[in-house]
Amino acid sequence: MMSTLTIAAAGDSFITRRLPEGDDAHQAISSLIGPADVRFTNLEVVIRRQEGFPSAQSGGTWASAPPEALGDLKKYGFNAVAWATNHTLDYSYGGLEATLRALEQYGFVHAGAGRDLAEASQVRYVETRSGRAAFIAVTSTFHESWAAGEQRRDVGGRPGVHPLRYQTTYRISAERMKQLKAIAAATGINDYQELMAKEGFSPDYGDSEDVFTFGQHLFAVSSVEGTVTKPNGHDMRRIKGLIGEARRQADYVLVSVHSHEMAGGDKEKPAGFLTEFARSCIDEGAHAVLGHGPHIVRGVEIYKGRPILYSLGNFIFQNDTVERLPADFYEKYGLTGEHNTADALDARSGGDTRGLGANPKVWSSVIALLDMEGGVLKQLTLYPISLGYGQPRYRRGWPVLTKDTEVLTRIQRLSREFGTELTVDPDKAEARWTAVQADI
């Protein structure tokens, strides 16, 4: 008979500072997280001292923290982290390997990145008093060169993240397709791709009357215009295979997915491929899908009795207190070698008038407690946390439990679109879903 399992899940830990010495504010949160069997957060920084060099691409901020920051995550009670994100290779392969060493040193169960695809995609296991939980982590948000490479018997693999790629198709009318092809012919936007295909350096996209590649973008004729995204079939087959292995080796299977992609222009709504991916994971045997990435919360779906949390938002968010940034960051904002980190952060935020620092939704989030029994969710409870919106950037970013239920009512609204009804209790400052409630 399948055992019970409790999961405490928090979103992105973008940690760049140390917990203040003697500050016990974290203990209220650790007392909430600590009793759970699996205690999860997403690590969104590189753990390093001087290892690695700045990658030509970053996740937006070249993000790093010293190894001791992992000790601070331990103080919150976490025992499992994902680290497949858009920041994993901010400091190239040296930063990835330094992070790997630090995670091992601090005893975390970790998944989602590694020295080749086999390691990055490896199923990890959390051994608990209630049973064994398998843990798989992927990301859909990354530079294409960051995907871990598959090893062959004659050539080694490449360090990187466990990828969940996707294809975007832009659907347009037949009349617009004619216009698009005319623009391509007039501008020569496809000339280079066509040459590469003729010379065998890239595949022939197989354009037809109703399907056309414009630059790097795929368009298709449709009576209903819009954008459709689908998960990459090769990646889906690999991930489904991992789930199939994991469910035969553990009591519960948990899938973590880091995804910034959205539906249309609304960050609160997941892209279509993410919804399809999450449901496919459940269909294949996963018991919960834990999402994060957009730095705000998204809705909850209870699919076949199992939870999909499309985004848990931020747990720790300190992207404005990185100590050093490479020249690329300064050049983007028209700054020179005479400027310092504070100058660069001021330029990005416009003095805290724009960007993530100015968005109150970024600074309110939740901790989720999931009670699983017999392979399905029996109860989900969400507790609101505040990360200090309105405070100076060097103070905000640490989580504290709050009585403000605004974030709970927001998740309640977003969850209704997935047919999930959460009950918000303002007196207890929590939102709850129970299997009994769902059956009524």
NORWO-V100994 format. One record per residue. N is the residue number from 0. RES is the residue in one small letter. SS is DSSP state (a for helix, b for strand, c for the rest). PHI is phi as a letter, one per 20 degrees, with the letter a starting at -180 (* if undefined). NEAR is the number of other ideal C-beta (glycine too) atoms within 8 Angstrom. Layout:
n = {N N}
res = {RES RES}
ss = {SS SS}
phi = {PHI PHI}
near = {NEAR NEAR}
This chain:
n = {0 1 2 3 4 5 6 7 8 9 10 11 12 13 14 15 16 17 18 19 20 21 22 23 24 25 26 27 28 29 30 31 32 33 34 35 36 37 38 39 40 41 42 43 44 45 46 47 48 49 50 51 52 53 54 55 56 57 58 59 60 61 62 63 64 65 66 67 68 69 70 71 72 73 74 75 76 77 78 79 80 81 82 83 84 85 86 87 88 89 90 91 92 93 94 95 96 97 98 99 100 101 102 103 104 105 106 107 108 109 110 111 112 113 114 115 116 117 118 119 120 121 122 123 124 125 126 127 128 129 130 131 132 133 134 135 136 137 138 139 140 141 142 143 144 145 146 147 148 149 150 151 152 153 154 155 156 157 158 159 160 161 162 163 164 165 166 167 168 169 170 171 172 173 174 175 176 177 178 179 180 181 182 183 184 185 186 187 188 189 190 191 192 193 194 195 196 197 198 199 200 201 202 203 204 205 206 207 208 209 210 211 212 213 214 215 216 217 218 219 220 221 222 223 224 225 226 227 228 229 230 231 232 233 234 235 236 237 238 239 240 241 242 243 244 245 246 247 248 249 250 251 252 253 254 255 256 257 258 259 260 261 262 263 264 265 266 267 268 269 270 271 272 273 274 275 276 277 278 279 280 281 282 283 284 285 286 287 288 289 290 291 292 293 294 295 296 297 298 299 300 301 302 303 304 305 306 307 308 309 310 311 312 313 314 315 316 317 318 319 320 321 322 323 324 325 326 327 328 329 330 331 332 333 334 335 336 337 338 339 340 341 342 343 344 345 346 347 348 349 350 351 352 353 354 355 356 357 358 359 360 361 362 363 364 365 366 367 368 369 370 371 372 373 374 375 376 377 378 379 380 381 382 383 384 385 386 387 388 389 390 391 392 393 394 395 396 397 398 399 400 401 402 403 404 405 406 407 408 409 410 411 412 413 414 415 416 417 418 419 420 421 422 423 424 425 426 427 428 429 430 431 432 433 434 435 436 437 438 439}
res = {m m s t l t i a a a g d s f i t r r l p e g d d a h q a i s s l i g p a d v r f t n l e v v i r r q e g f p s a q s g g t w a s a p p e a l g d l k k y g f n a v a w a t n h t l d y s y g g l e a t l r a l e q y g f v h a g a g r d l a e a s q v r y v e t r s g r a a f i a v t s t f h e s w a a g e q r r d v g g r p g v h p l r y q t t y r i s a e r m k q l k a i a a a t g i n d y q e l m a k e g f s p d y g d s e d v f t f g q h l f a v s s v e g t v t k p n g h d m r r i k g l i g e a r r q a d y v l v s v h s h e m a g g d k e k p a g f l t e f a r s c i d e g a h a v l g h g p h i v r g v e i y k g r p i l y s l g n f i f q n d t v e r l p a d f y e k y g l t g e h n t a d a l d a r s g g d t r g l g a n p k v w s s v i a l l d m e g g v l k q l t l y p i s l g y g q p r y r r g w p v l t k d t e v l t r i q r l s r e f g t e l t v d p d k a e a r w t a v q a d i}
ss = {c c c b b b b b b b b b b b c c c c c c c c c c c c a a a a a a a c c c c b b b b b b c c b b c c c c c c c c c c c c c c c c b b c c a a a a a a a a a c c c b b b c c c c c c c c c a a a a a a a a a a a a a a c c c b b b c b b c c a a a a c c c b b b b b c c b b b b b b b b b c c c c a a a b c b c c c c c c c c b c b b c b c c b b b b b b b c a a a a a a a a a a a a a a c c c a a a a a a a a c c c c c c c c c c c c b b b b c c b b b b b c c c c b b b b b b c a a a a a a a a a a a a a a c c c c c b b b b b b b b c c b b c c b b b b b c a a a a a a a a a a a a a c c c b b b b b b c c c b c c b b b b c c b b b b c c b c b b b b c c c c c c c c c a a a a a a c c c c c c c c a a a a a a a a a c c c c c c a a a c a a a a b b b b b b b b b b c c b b b b b b b b b b b c c c c c c c c c c c c c b b c c c c a a a a a a a a a a a c c c c c c b b b c c c c b b b b b a a a a a c}
phi = {* f f e b d c d c c e f d e d c c e g g f n e d f f f f f f f e f g f f f d c d b e e d c e d a d d f m c f f f d c f p c f d b b f g f f f f f f f f f o f c c c e b e b f d g d g d l f f f f f f f g f f f f f e m e f c b o b r e a f g f f e f f d c d e c f e q d d e c c c c c d d a f g f e f f e f e d f d b f e c f r e f e d e b d d d e e c f f f f f g f f f f f f f f e m f d g f f f f f f f e n e b f f f m f c f d c b e d m d d e d c f b f d e q d c d c f f f f f f f f f f f f f f f f f e d b f c c d d d c d b e f c e m d d f f d f f g f f f f f f f f f f g e p f d b d d d a p f m c f c f d d d d l n c e c d f a e m e d c c c f d c f e c c f g g f f f g d m d c f f e d g f f f f f f f e m m m d b n f f e d f f f d c b b d d d d d d b m n c f e b c c d d f c d d n g n e g f e d f o e e c f c e f e g f f f f f g f f f f f d m d d e d e d f f e l b c c c c f f g f e f}
near = {3 7 7 9 14 13 16 15 13 16 15 16 14 14 12 13 9 8 9 5 5 4 7 5 7 11 7 9 14 11 8 12 14 8 6 11 12 15 13 15 14 17 15 12 14 16 14 16 6 3 9 13 6 11 11 4 7 12 10 6 11 13 15 12 11 8 11 7 14 13 9 11 14 10 9 12 12 13 9 14 14 16 15 16 18 12 14 17 17 15 16 10 8 11 16 17 12 15 15 12 8 12 14 8 8 10 6 12 10 12 15 16 14 14 9 14 15 10 9 16 12 8 11 11 11 12 4 10 3 9 12 11 16 14 15 18 14 16 18 16 11 15 7 5 6 10 11 17 10 8 9 6 2 3 4 6 11 8 14 17 16 16 13 14 10 12 9 9 11 10 12 11 9 7 6 9 13 8 8 12 9 8 10 12 7 6 6 7 8 10 7 6 11 8 8 9 12 6 6 4 5 5 4 4 8 5 6 6 4 8 11 13 12 11 7 3 8 12 14 11 11 9 3 5 7 7 8 8 12 10 13 11 6 7 12 11 8 9 15 11 8 11 15 10 9 13 12 5 9 11 9 13 13 16 15 18 17 19 16 9 11 12 7 6 4 7 7 11 11 13 11 10 13 14 11 10 14 16 10 11 13 14 7 10 10 14 11 15 14 13 17 13 14 10 9 11 15 13 14 15 13 14 11 5 8 13 12 15 13 12 14 16 15 12 15 12 14 11 11 10 10 13 5 6 9 8 6 9 12 13 8 6 9 5 9 5 5 3 8 5 9 6 9 14 10 9 10 8 14 9 5 7 6 5 8 8 10 8 9 6 8 14 13 16 16 15 15 14 15 13 10 14 9 6 9 10 14 8 11 15 9 14 12 17 14 11 16 11 10 4 7 5 12 5 7 13 13 10 12 11 10 9 5 9 11 8 13 15 9 11 16 12 8 13 13 10 7 11 7 11 10 14 8 10 9 6 4 5 13 11 14 12 14 9 10 6 10 9 5 4}
